[in-house]
Amino acid sequence: MNAKNLLLSGFQDFLPERMLPRDALVSMTRTCFEKFGFLIQDTPCLERSELLLGKYGDNEKLVYSFRDHGNRAVSLRYDLTVPLSRIIKAYADEIIFPYRRYQIGMVWRADRPGKGRFREFMQIDADIVDDDSVLADIEILILVNYLMETLGVKADIRFNCREILDALVEICQLDASNGIILMRIIDKFDKIGKPGVLIELADAKFSDDVVAKVDNYLEINGTNNQILLGLTSLLGNAATFQNGSTRLSTIINLIEQSDPKLINFKIDPTIARGLDYYTGLIFETKLIENPDFGSVCSGGRYDHLIQNSSNQFLPAIGLSIGIDRLFSAMESINKAPAIKTTTKVFIANFGENFIVEYLRLANELRRANVTVEIFSKPSKIAKQINIANKKKIPFVLLVGSDEISQSQVLLKDMNTGIQTAVERDDVVAAILKCLDGHLLII
């Protein structure tokens, strides 16, 4: 069998040319989260099955579960939120609330692989626990926008409120079970459009009156204020509507007043994700240059999921990013970080007689925080330079018998092809100037 065929479907290998930009994406994400005051935590990838099972509704079949060598029922983590709930319950007396945490880790889902969908993928979450304020909602939304700006991509952040959806269910006079079915059909709007939603509602035996009300609901569009007015006209008499509409109105007004540049936030009544756990704000993020890729960052408020050691529910809101999905989406629009190598200097090898000098050079540069590769086997210099070029290493040092006798080093700029003799004692300073963008070599 071809070795590549040994890779399981839905899993990925990452060679350096993809691993480096993916790692850069993770690093930029971490930096953004920390600028908003989130602190990192971690949990094991393997949990007791009793912790995970029963938490994901119909998706429970996607949890990888098995018996370990101690015959214990264990499962690979499906997400990072349920493990967070364990952390809160176990360490509530040690945690300072509100708890702002982020976590980076692999998760596993026995899902059908597809565009940007994998069975093993890296997920990054940021959550604020024990905070029901509208400011917490806004901070999460602005964090998403700040991250997309940092990554150099334009994105639309669309959001809704669970209480708006509950108001629609109330106006349609549906019980809880049928209400969930209704909302799940509405959540397909992006994929099947309004005609598809109305057909599915009819196929699900909803009355003509319900179909007509949903038809009116899906027609609501325009600016954020126009959408709020349309929702008020249709749903204003529902008991849950006022809380939801006030929340949405406050969020959008405060965002717009805080920064006139924040214009890519839009209320979208068709968003109905996370129906098993979201209680308030719900949102999705799509890249403007490739919206068909789907949401690359989503989240919402979940006030009835996390409990403290006294079994009291703690209000919480968070976001979740499938890094591999986001990375694939950025690759699709040629916006993935352009990083080919982390090595800055390549020291060519002229033979064993010069190894001590190569090690000295490398030691000096590494102490100056310059990444260095010494080519380990002497071979034709042209071949070595070609290898450095393929690796996209920006600078090559050439040190042979002539250079050593003259206490010099030849510094070759791989971008210009120009090489310059540098005094041996000035090598580190010369490299640092080049890396700082100074035109030392002309």
VEXDREN-2710 file (C-alpha; in Angstrom, 1 decimal):
% VEXDREN-2710
k/r/px/py/pz
1/MET/0.0/0.0/0.0
2/ASN/1.2/3.5/-0.8
3/ALA/2.4/5.1/2.4
4/LYS/0.1/8.1/1.9
5/ASN/-2.9/5.8/1.8
6/LEU/-2.1/4.7/5.4
7/LEU/-3.3/8.1/6.6
8/LEU/-6.8/7.8/8.1
9/SER/-9.6/9.7/6.4
10/GLY/-10.3/13.0/8.1
11/PHE/-6.8/13.3/9.6
12/GLN/-3.9/15.4/8.3
13/ASP/-0.1/15.4/8.1
14/PHE/1.6/18.8/8.3
15/LEU/5.0/19.2/6.6
16/PRO/6.9/22.3/7.4
17/GLU/5.5/24.3/4.5
18/ARG/2.0/24.1/6.0
19/MET/2.9/23.6/9.7
20/LEU/4.8/26.9/9.8
21/PRO/2.0/29.2/8.6
22/ARG/-0.5/27.2/10.7
23/ASP/1.7/27.7/13.8
24/ALA/1.9/31.4/13.0
25/LEU/-1.9/31.6/12.8
26/VAL/-2.1/30.0/16.3
27/SER/0.6/32.4/17.6
28/MET/-1.3/35.5/16.3
29/THR/-4.5/34.1/17.8
30/ARG/-2.9/33.7/21.2
31/THR/-1.5/37.2/21.1
32/CYS/-5.0/38.6/20.3
33/PHE/-6.6/36.7/23.1
34/GLU/-4.0/37.8/25.6
35/LYS/-4.5/41.5/24.6
36/PHE/-8.1/41.1/25.8
37/GLY/-7.0/39.7/29.2
38/PHE/-7.6/36.0/28.5
39/LEU/-5.3/33.6/30.3
40/ILE/-4.3/30.2/29.0
41/GLN/-5.4/26.9/30.5
42/ASP/-5.3/23.3/29.4
43/THR/-7.1/20.0/30.1
44/PRO/-6.3/16.3/29.1
45/CYS/-7.3/15.1/25.7
46/LEU/-8.8/12.0/27.3
47/GLU/-11.8/12.3/29.7
48/ARG/-14.0/9.9/31.5
49/SER/-16.9/9.1/29.2
50/GLU/-19.5/10.0/31.9
51/LEU/-18.3/13.6/31.6
52/LEU/-18.8/13.9/27.9
53/LEU/-21.6/11.6/27.0
54/GLY/-25.1/13.1/27.4
55/LYS/-23.8/16.6/26.7
56/TYR/-24.0/16.8/22.9
57/GLY/-27.5/15.7/21.9
58/ASP/-27.7/14.1/18.5
59/ASN/-24.0/14.7/18.0
60/GLU/-23.1/12.3/20.8
61/LYS/-22.6/9.6/18.2
62/LEU/-19.6/11.6/17.0
63/VAL/-17.7/11.2/20.2
64/TYR/-14.8/8.7/20.1
65/SER/-15.3/6.4/23.1
66/PHE/-13.6/3.2/24.1
67/ARG/-12.3/1.1/27.0
68/ASP/-8.8/1.7/28.2
69/HIS/-6.4/-0.9/29.6
70/GLY/-8.0/-0.5/33.0
71/ASN/-11.4/-1.2/31.4
72/ARG/-12.5/2.3/32.1
73/ALA/-15.0/4.0/29.8
74/VAL/-13.0/6.9/28.3
75/SER/-13.6/9.4/25.5
76/LEU/-11.5/11.7/23.4
77/ARG/-12.6/15.3/24.0
78/TYR/-15.2/16.5/21.5
79/ASP/-14.8/20.2/22.3
80/LEU/-13.1/22.4/24.9
81/THR/-16.3/23.6/26.7
82/VAL/-17.4/20.5/28.6
83/PRO/-13.8/20.1/30.0
84/LEU/-14.1/23.8/31.0
85/SER/-17.2/22.9/33.0
86/ARG/-15.2/20.2/34.9
87/ILE/-12.5/22.7/35.6
88/ILE/-14.9/25.3/37.0
89/LYS/-16.6/22.7/39.2
90/ALA/-13.3/21.3/40.5
91/TYR/-11.4/24.5/41.1
92/ALA/-14.1/27.1/41.8
93/ASP/-12.6/27.9/45.1
94/GLU/-9.2/28.7/43.5
95/ILE/-10.5/30.6/40.4
96/ILE/-10.9/34.4/40.3
97/PHE/-14.2/35.3/38.8
98/PRO/-15.2/36.5/36.2
99/TYR/-12.9/33.8/34.7
100/ARG/-11.4/34.8/31.4
101/ARG/-9.6/31.8/29.9
102/TYR/-8.6/30.6/26.5
103/GLN/-7.5/27.1/25.5
104/ILE/-5.7/25.6/22.5
105/GLY/-6.0/21.9/21.9
106/MET/-6.8/19.0/19.6
107/VAL/-10.4/17.7/19.5
108/TRP/-11.8/14.6/17.8
109/ARG/-15.1/14.0/16.1
110/ALA/-16.2/10.9/14.2
111/ASP/-17.7/13.3/11.6
112/ARG/-17.9/12.9/7.8
113/PRO/-14.8/14.6/6.3
114/GLY/-15.5/17.5/3.9
115/LYS/-14.3/20.9/2.9
116/GLY/-12.6/22.3/6.0
117/ARG/-14.0/19.5/8.1
118/PHE/-11.7/17.0/9.8
119/ARG/-12.0/14.2/12.4
120/GLU/-9.0/15.5/14.3
121/PHE/-8.5/19.3/14.4
122/MET/-7.1/22.0/16.6
123/GLN/-9.6/24.2/18.3
124/ILE/-9.1/27.5/20.2
125/ASP/-11.8/28.7/22.6
126/ALA/-12.0/31.9/24.6
127/ASP/-14.7/32.2/27.4
128/ILE/-15.8/34.5/30.1
129/VAL/-17.4/32.6/33.0
130/ASP/-19.6/34.1/35.7
131/ASP/-20.4/37.3/33.8
132/ASP/-23.9/38.0/32.4
133/SER/-23.2/41.6/31.3
134/VAL/-23.8/43.0/27.9
135/LEU/-20.1/44.2/28.0
136/ALA/-19.0/40.6/28.1
137/ASP/-21.0/39.9/25.0
138/ILE/-19.5/42.9/23.2
139/GLU/-15.9/42.0/24.3
140/ILE/-16.3/38.6/22.7
141/LEU/-17.7/40.0/19.4
142/ILE/-15.0/42.7/19.2
143/LEU/-12.3/40.1/20.0
144/VAL/-13.5/38.1/16.9
145/ASN/-13.3/41.2/14.8
146/TYR/-9.8/42.2/16.2
147/LEU/-8.5/38.7/15.4
148/MET/-9.8/38.8/11.8
149/GLU/-8.1/42.2/11.3
150/THR/-4.9/40.9/12.8
151/LEU/-5.0/37.9/10.4
152/GLY/-5.4/40.3/7.5
153/VAL/-8.9/39.0/6.4
154/LYS/-12.2/40.8/6.0
155/ALA/-15.1/39.1/7.8
156/ASP/-18.8/39.6/8.5
157/ILE/-19.8/38.9/12.1
158/ARG/-23.5/38.1/12.1
159/PHE/-25.4/37.6/15.4
160/ASN/-28.8/36.9/16.8
161/CYS/-30.3/36.2/20.2
162/ARG/-31.9/32.9/21.4
163/GLU/-34.7/34.9/23.0
164/ILE/-35.7/36.3/19.5
165/LEU/-36.0/32.7/18.3
166/ASP/-38.0/31.8/21.4
167/ALA/-40.3/34.8/20.6
168/LEU/-40.9/33.4/17.1
169/VAL/-41.8/30.0/18.6
170/GLU/-44.2/31.7/21.0
171/ILE/-45.9/33.7/18.2
172/CYS/-46.2/30.5/16.2
173/GLN/-47.8/28.8/19.3
174/LEU/-45.5/25.8/19.2
175/ASP/-44.4/23.6/22.1
176/ALA/-40.7/23.2/23.0
177/SER/-40.2/20.1/20.9
178/ASN/-41.7/21.6/17.7
179/GLY/-40.0/24.9/18.5
180/ILE/-36.6/23.2/18.3
181/ILE/-37.5/21.6/15.0
182/LEU/-38.6/24.9/13.6
183/MET/-35.3/26.6/14.7
184/ARG/-33.2/23.9/13.2
185/ILE/-34.9/24.3/9.9
186/ILE/-34.4/28.1/10.0
187/ASP/-30.7/27.5/10.7
188/LYS/-30.4/25.9/7.3
189/PHE/-31.3/29.2/5.6
190/ASP/-27.8/29.9/4.4
191/LYS/-27.7/26.5/2.6
192/ILE/-31.2/26.1/1.2
193/GLY/-32.5/29.7/1.1
194/LYS/-36.0/30.8/2.1
195/PRO/-37.8/28.5/-0.5
196/GLY/-36.0/25.5/1.0
197/VAL/-36.9/26.5/4.5
198/LEU/-40.5/26.9/3.7
199/ILE/-40.6/23.6/1.9
200/GLU/-39.0/21.8/4.8
201/LEU/-41.5/23.4/7.2
202/ALA/-44.4/22.2/5.1
203/ASP/-42.8/18.7/4.8
204/ALA/-42.5/18.7/8.7
205/LYS/-46.3/19.2/8.8
206/PHE/-46.2/22.7/10.2
207/SER/-49.4/24.6/9.7
208/ASP/-49.9/27.2/6.9
209/ASP/-50.1/29.9/9.6
210/VAL/-46.7/28.9/11.0
211/VAL/-45.2/28.8/7.5
212/ALA/-46.6/32.2/6.8
213/LYS/-45.1/33.7/10.0
214/VAL/-41.7/32.2/9.3
215/ASP/-42.0/33.6/5.7
216/ASN/-42.5/37.1/7.2
217/TYR/-39.7/36.5/9.7
218/LEU/-37.2/35.6/6.9
219/GLU/-38.2/38.7/4.9
220/ILE/-36.9/41.0/7.7
221/ASN/-33.7/42.6/6.4
222/GLY/-31.9/46.0/5.9
223/THR/-29.8/47.9/8.4
224/ASN/-29.5/46.8/12.0
225/ASN/-32.1/49.3/13.1
226/GLN/-34.5/48.3/10.3
227/ILE/-34.1/44.6/11.3
228/LEU/-34.9/45.5/14.9
229/LEU/-38.0/47.4/13.8
230/GLY/-39.1/44.5/11.6
231/LEU/-38.6/42.0/14.5
232/THR/-40.6/44.3/16.8
233/SER/-43.5/44.5/14.4
234/LEU/-43.7/40.7/14.0
235/LEU/-42.7/39.5/17.5
236/GLY/-43.2/42.4/19.8
237/ASN/-46.1/40.8/21.7
238/ALA/-44.1/37.7/22.7
239/ALA/-43.0/37.5/26.4
240/THR/-39.3/36.8/25.6
241/PHE/-38.9/39.4/22.9
242/GLN/-38.2/42.5/24.9
243/ASN/-35.1/41.1/26.6
244/GLY/-33.7/39.8/23.4
245/SER/-34.3/42.9/21.3
246/THR/-33.0/45.2/24.1
247/ARG/-29.8/43.1/24.3
248/LEU/-29.3/43.2/20.5
249/SER/-30.0/46.9/20.4
250/THR/-27.6/47.7/23.2
251/ILE/-24.8/45.6/21.7
252/ILE/-25.0/47.2/18.3
253/ASN/-25.3/50.7/19.6
254/LEU/-22.3/50.4/22.0
255/ILE/-20.2/48.8/19.3
256/GLU/-21.0/51.5/16.8
257/GLN/-20.4/54.3/19.3
258/SER/-17.1/52.8/20.5
259/ASP/-15.5/52.8/17.1
260/PRO/-17.0/54.1/13.8
261/LYS/-14.8/51.6/11.9
262/LEU/-16.7/48.7/13.3
263/ILE/-19.2/48.4/10.5
264/ASN/-19.1/44.6/9.8
265/PHE/-21.5/43.6/12.7
266/LYS/-25.0/42.7/11.5
267/ILE/-28.0/41.3/13.2
268/ASP/-29.1/38.2/11.4
269/PRO/-32.4/36.6/12.5
270/THR/-31.7/33.3/10.6
271/ILE/-28.8/32.3/12.9
272/ALA/-30.1/29.5/15.2
273/ARG/-27.1/27.4/16.1
274/GLY/-26.3/25.6/19.4
275/LEU/-30.0/25.1/20.3
276/ASP/-29.1/22.6/23.0
277/TYR/-27.1/25.0/25.1
278/TYR/-27.1/28.7/23.9
279/THR/-29.4/30.9/25.9
280/GLY/-28.7/34.5/24.6
281/LEU/-26.3/36.0/22.0
282/ILE/-25.3/33.6/19.2
283/PHE/-23.0/34.5/16.4
284/GLU/-21.1/33.3/13.3
285/THR/-18.2/34.7/11.3
286/LYS/-17.7/34.4/7.6
287/LEU/-14.8/35.5/5.4
288/ILE/-16.1/38.1/2.9
289/GLU/-13.9/36.8/0.1
290/ASN/-15.2/33.2/0.5
291/PRO/-18.5/33.2/2.4
292/ASP/-19.4/29.8/0.9
293/PHE/-16.7/28.2/3.1
294/GLY/-19.0/28.7/6.1
295/SER/-18.4/30.0/9.6
296/VAL/-14.8/30.1/10.7
297/CYS/-15.5/31.4/14.2
298/SER/-18.7/31.0/16.2
299/GLY/-20.0/31.1/19.7
300/GLY/-22.6/32.6/22.0
301/ARG/-23.9/32.8/25.5
302/TYR/-24.6/29.7/27.5
303/ASP/-25.9/30.4/31.0
304/HIS/-27.1/27.0/31.9
305/LEU/-24.2/24.7/31.2
306/ILE/-21.4/25.5/33.7
307/GLN/-21.9/24.9/37.4
308/ASN/-19.7/25.7/40.4
309/SER/-19.0/23.3/43.3
310/SER/-22.4/24.2/44.8
311/ASN/-24.2/23.2/41.6
312/GLN/-25.1/26.8/40.9
313/PHE/-25.2/27.7/37.2
314/LEU/-22.7/30.4/36.2
315/PRO/-23.5/32.6/33.2
316/ALA/-20.9/32.4/30.5
317/ILE/-20.1/33.4/26.9
318/GLY/-17.5/32.3/24.6
319/LEU/-16.2/31.8/21.1
320/SER/-14.7/28.8/19.3
321/ILE/-12.4/28.6/16.4
322/GLY/-11.5/25.4/14.4
323/ILE/-8.0/26.4/13.5
324/ASP/-7.7/23.9/10.7
325/ARG/-11.0/25.1/9.2
326/LEU/-9.9/28.7/9.5
327/PHE/-6.5/27.9/8.1
328/SER/-8.1/26.0/5.1
329/ALA/-10.4/29.0/4.5
330/MET/-7.5/31.4/4.5
331/GLU/-5.6/29.2/2.1
332/SER/-8.6/29.2/-0.2
333/ILE/-8.2/33.0/-0.6
334/ASN/-4.4/33.1/-0.4
335/LYS/-4.4/34.8/2.9
336/ALA/-2.6/32.2/5.0
337/PRO/0.5/33.5/6.8
338/ALA/3.4/33.5/4.3
339/ILE/6.1/31.8/6.3
340/LYS/8.5/29.5/4.6
341/THR/11.1/29.0/7.3
342/THR/12.1/30.2/10.7
343/THR/15.8/29.7/10.0
344/LYS/17.5/33.0/9.2
345/VAL/21.1/32.0/8.6
346/PHE/22.6/29.0/6.8
347/ILE/26.3/28.2/7.4
348/ALA/27.8/26.4/4.4
349/ASN/30.2/23.5/5.2
350/PHE/33.6/23.6/3.6
351/GLY/34.9/20.6/5.5
352/GLU/35.7/19.1/8.8
353/ASN/38.7/21.4/9.4
354/PHE/36.3/24.3/9.9
355/ILE/33.6/22.8/12.1
356/VAL/34.9/24.5/15.3
357/GLU/34.6/27.9/13.5
358/TYR/31.1/27.1/12.3
359/LEU/30.0/26.1/15.8
360/ARG/31.5/29.4/17.2
361/LEU/29.6/31.4/14.6
362/ALA/26.4/29.6/15.3
363/ASN/26.8/30.0/19.1
364/GLU/27.3/33.7/18.8
365/LEU/24.3/34.2/16.5
366/ARG/22.0/32.0/18.5
367/ARG/22.9/33.9/21.7
368/ALA/21.8/37.0/19.7
369/ASN/18.4/35.2/19.1
370/VAL/19.2/34.4/15.4
371/THR/18.1/31.0/14.2
372/VAL/20.9/29.1/12.5
373/GLU/21.4/25.9/10.5
374/ILE/24.9/24.5/10.0
375/PHE/24.9/22.2/7.0
376/SER/26.2/19.0/8.4
377/LYS/27.9/17.4/5.4
378/PRO/30.6/19.0/3.2
379/SER/29.6/19.0/-0.4
380/LYS/29.7/21.3/-3.4
381/ILE/29.0/24.9/-2.3
382/ALA/26.6/25.4/-5.2
383/LYS/24.5/22.5/-4.0
384/GLN/24.5/23.8/-0.5
385/ILE/23.4/27.2/-1.6
386/ASN/20.6/25.6/-3.7
387/ILE/19.4/23.8/-0.6
388/ALA/19.3/27.1/1.4
389/ASN/17.4/28.7/-1.5
390/LYS/14.8/25.9/-1.5
391/LYS/14.4/26.3/2.2
392/LYS/13.9/30.1/1.7
393/ILE/16.7/30.8/4.2
394/PRO/17.5/34.5/3.7
395/PHE/21.2/34.6/4.5
396/VAL/24.1/32.2/3.9
397/LEU/27.5/32.5/5.6
398/LEU/30.5/31.2/3.5
399/VAL/33.6/30.5/5.6
400/GLY/36.5/28.6/4.0
401/SER/40.3/28.7/4.3
402/ASP/40.6/32.1/2.5
403/GLU/38.0/33.8/4.7
404/ILE/39.6/32.4/7.9
405/SER/43.1/33.5/6.9
406/GLN/41.7/37.1/6.4
407/SER/39.5/37.0/9.5
408/GLN/36.5/37.5/7.3
409/VAL/33.2/35.9/6.5
410/LEU/31.3/36.1/3.2
411/LEU/27.7/37.1/3.8
412/LYS/25.3/36.2/0.9
413/ASP/21.9/37.8/0.7
414/MET/19.7/35.2/-0.9
415/ASN/17.1/37.7/-1.9
416/THR/19.5/39.8/-4.0
417/GLY/22.2/37.3/-4.7
418/ILE/24.8/39.7/-3.6
419/GLN/27.6/38.6/-1.2
420/THR/29.8/40.9/0.9
421/ALA/32.9/40.3/2.9
422/VAL/32.3/41.1/6.6
423/GLU/35.0/41.3/9.3
424/ARG/34.8/38.2/11.5
425/ASP/34.1/40.3/14.6
426/ASP/31.3/42.2/12.9
427/VAL/29.3/39.2/11.7
428/VAL/26.6/39.2/14.4
429/ALA/26.1/43.0/14.1
430/ALA/25.9/42.7/10.3
431/ILE/23.3/39.9/10.4
432/LEU/21.2/41.8/13.0
433/LYS/21.2/44.9/10.8
434/CYS/20.1/42.8/7.8
435/LEU/17.3/41.2/9.7
436/ASP/16.2/44.6/10.9
437/GLY/15.8/45.7/7.3
438/HIS/18.9/47.8/6.9
439/LEU/20.4/47.8/3.4
440/LEU/23.8/46.6/4.6
441/ILE/24.5/44.8/1.4
442/ILE/24.4/47.0/-1.7
END
